[in-house]
Amino acid sequence: MPTAVPQNAVAEAVAALRADLRREWRIDDLAREVALSTSQLRRLFQRQLGISPAACLARLRVDHMAETLAVTGMSISEAAAYAGWKSSAVAGRAFKRRYGVTPSTYASAYRMPLRGVTSANA
């Protein structure tokens, strides 16, 4: 009797990626996390999400970087590192592909002002 692939394996894998964005993920490490072969994990990602596990990780990192830029005063390179990117240049290119603007343009447009801080006391 063949064993069924858990329906939530991709969700579990995405949750594992999201929980540790700064980890240097390899496909075999992620597959081991959800008890699947690497080829099965790749197939399931493609079937269910339409992207590879690596593309999913990049998207999660870019989205985390965007959120960080919007709610903190971190620099672009700090936000990139915080989101798990080893290279801020690679992060910047991925960011622009996803959001259509550079991280600095995004930060300027979406950064929330810090509460209680005005230009007079900044």
Rosetta blueprint (number, residue, H / E / L):
1 M L
2 P L
3 T L
4 A L
5 V L
6 P L
7 Q L
8 N L
9 A H
10 V H
11 A H
12 E H
13 A H
14 V H
15 A H
16 A H
17 L H
18 R H
19 A H
20 D L
21 L L
22 R L
23 R L
24 E L
25 W L
26 R L
27 I H
28 D H
29 D H
30 L H
31 A H
32 R H
33 E H
34 V L
35 A L
36 L L
37 S L
38 T H
39 S H
40 Q H
41 L H
42 R H
43 R H
44 L H
45 F H
46 Q H
47 R H
48 Q H
49 L H
50 G L
51 I L
52 S L
53 P H
54 A H
55 A H
56 C H
57 L H
58 A H
59 R H
60 L H
61 R H
62 V H
63 D H
64 H H
65 M H
66 A H
67 E H
68 T H
69 L H
70 A H
71 V H
72 T L
73 G L
74 M L
75 S L
76 I H
77 S H
78 E H
79 A H
80 A H
81 A H
82 Y H
83 A L
84 G L
85 W L
86 K L
87 S L
88 S H
89 A H
90 V H
91 A H
92 G H
93 R H
94 A H
95 F H
96 K H
97 R H
98 R H
99 Y H
100 G L
101 V L
102 T L
103 P H
104 S H
105 T H
106 Y H
107 A H
108 S H
109 A H
110 Y H
111 R L
112 M L
113 P L
114 L L
115 R L
116 G L
117 V L
118 T L
119 S L
120 A L
121 N L
122 A L
